[in-house]
Amino acid sequence: MTRLQTIFDSIDTFNQRDPKQTEVSGHLHPYEVVFSCWLTSWVEKLNPNAAEPLRIAARGQHIGRWTIPRESYPMDRGGYLRWREELKKFHAKTVGELMDKAGYGIEDIAHTQAIILKKNFKNDPDAQTMEDALCLTFLEHQFPEFRKQTPDDKMVEILRKSWGKMSAQGREAALAIALGPEEKALIQKALAA
């Protein structure tokens, strides 16, 4: 087994504990296991020659996300931002520890953690690929359900902000995703804004 597969297995094993389940091909699976596979797949589509730190960051981007519930922070914008920041730090720390156990060096660990933290993503091609992959995973797998729970004006603003974070390659991939008519209409509104 390769060192990369060892770290993927460690991340997947950790995420097997996610109590939230999602259905894939008629079977229920822990949500974060599925999400990490979606994200890994997008990273590999965007950059087939991605180095291991980027691949590991994709697999571990949301490791153990359920362990810090959103409800543990105030249900306002400030609480949301603090929750997201705490999650990123937790994900980076946890993945770094697993990489250390798997024998990765300090430079690979630091690079992986910087990608997870999305530091300077506009100037780091790997972090930009991660940002694109996150946006594409949202559009392909989460957008239809999220749209049902979110007012249209807020959804248009979220899409507009996401579009602004994406690279030209990410935007091109986004436009190729098969979406329903309502989702397409919201994206058109966001792009026209």
FIRO-590035 format. One line per field, with one value per residue (C-alpha): residue number from 1; x, y, z. Coordinates in steps of 0.5 Angstrom, whole numbers. Each point is the difference from the previous one (the first is absolute). Example, Ala and Ser with C-alpha at 12.3 -4.5 7.8 and 13.67 -1.06 7.14 Angstrom:
BEGIN
lovo	c(1,2)
x	c(25,2)
y	c(-9,7)
z	c(16,-2)
//
This chain:
BEGIN
lovo	c(1,2,3,4,5,6,7,8,9,10,11,12,13,14,15,16,17,18,19,20,21,22,23,24,25,26,27,28,29,30,31,32,33,34,35,36,37,38,39,40,41,42,43,44,45,46,47,48,49,50,51,52,53,54,55,56,57,58,59,60,61,62,63,64,65,66,67,68,69,70,71,72,73,74,75,76,77,78,79,80,81,82,83,84,85,86,87,88,89,90,91,92,93,94,95,96,97,98,99,100,101,102,103,104,105,106,107,108,109,110,111,112,113,114,115,116,117,118,119,120,121,122,123,124,125,126,127,128,129,130,131,132,133,134,135,136,137,138,139,140,141,142,143,144,145,146,147,148,149,150,151,152,153,154,155,156,157,158,159,160,161,162,163,164,165,166,167,168,169,170,171,172,173,174,175,176,177,178,179,180,181,182,183,184,185,186,187,188,189,190,191,192,193)
x	c(0,3,0,-5,-5,2,-2,-6,-2,1,-4,-6,0,0,-6,-4,-2,-4,-7,-3,-2,-1,-2,4,-2,-5,4,1,7,3,-1,8,2,-4,2,7,0,-4,5,6,-3,-1,7,2,-4,3,7,1,8,-2,6,-2,-1,-6,-3,1,-3,-6,-1,1,-4,-6,3,-4,-4,-6,4,-1,-7,-2,-5,6,1,-5,-5,2,5,6,-2,0,7,3,-3,3,7,0,-2,6,5,-3,0,8,2,-3,2,7,0,-2,6,5,-2,0,7,-1,5,-1,0,-5,-4,0,-2,-6,-2,1,-5,-5,0,0,5,2,-4,0,8,0,-2,-1,-4,-4,-1,-3,-5,-2,-1,-4,-5,-1,-1,-6,-3,0,-2,-3,-3,-7,-1,3,-4,-7,2,3,-4,2,3,5,1,2,5,3,1,3,5,2,1,5,4,1,5,-2,1,-5,-5,1,-1,-6,-4,1,-4,-7,-5,-7,-4,-1,8,2,-5,4,7,-2,-3,6,5,-4,0)
y	c(0,7,5,4,-5,-1,7,0,-7,4,6,-5,-4,7,2,-7,3,6,-1,3,-5,1,-4,-2,-6,-2,-1,5,2,5,7,2,-6,1,8,-1,-5,5,5,-4,-2,7,2,-6,3,7,-3,-7,1,3,-1,-4,6,3,-7,-1,7,-2,-7,3,7,-1,-6,-1,6,-2,0,8,1,7,0,1,7,6,-1,7,2,1,-7,-3,3,-2,-7,-1,3,-5,-6,2,0,-7,-3,2,-2,-7,-1,2,-5,-5,1,1,-8,-2,3,6,6,7,3,-4,0,8,0,-4,4,7,-3,-2,6,3,5,5,-4,5,-1,-7,-5,-5,4,3,-7,-2,6,-2,-7,2,5,-6,-5,5,1,-7,-3,5,6,-3,-2,6,4,-2,2,7,6,2,7,-4,-5,4,4,-7,-2,7,0,-7,1,6,-5,-5,0,0,-7,-1,4,-4,-6,3,2,-7,-3,-3,4,1,6,3,0,2,6,2,-1,5,5,0,0,6,4)
z	c(0,-2,5,-3,0,8,1,-4,4,6,-2,-2,6,4,-4,1,7,-3,2,-6,-6,-7,-5,-6,-5,5,6,6,1,5,-3,1,-3,-6,0,0,-6,-4,2,-2,-6,-2,2,-5,-6,1,1,-2,2,7,5,6,5,-5,0,8,1,-5,4,7,-1,4,4,7,-2,4,7,0,-1,-3,6,5,-3,0,-6,-3,-5,5,3,-7,-2,7,-1,-7,2,6,-5,-5,6,3,-7,-2,7,0,-8,3,5,-4,-5,5,2,-7,-1,-4,1,3,-6,-3,6,0,-7,1,6,-4,-5,5,3,-7,1,-5,-5,-6,0,2,-6,4,5,-6,-3,7,0,-7,2,6,-4,-5,5,3,-7,-2,7,5,-4,-2,7,3,-5,3,7,-2,-3,-7,1,6,-5,-6,5,2,-7,-2,5,-1,-8,2,4,-6,-5,-8,0,6,-3,-7,4,4,-6,-3,6,-1,4,1,-4,7,2,-7,1,6,-2,-6,5,4,-7,-2,7)
//
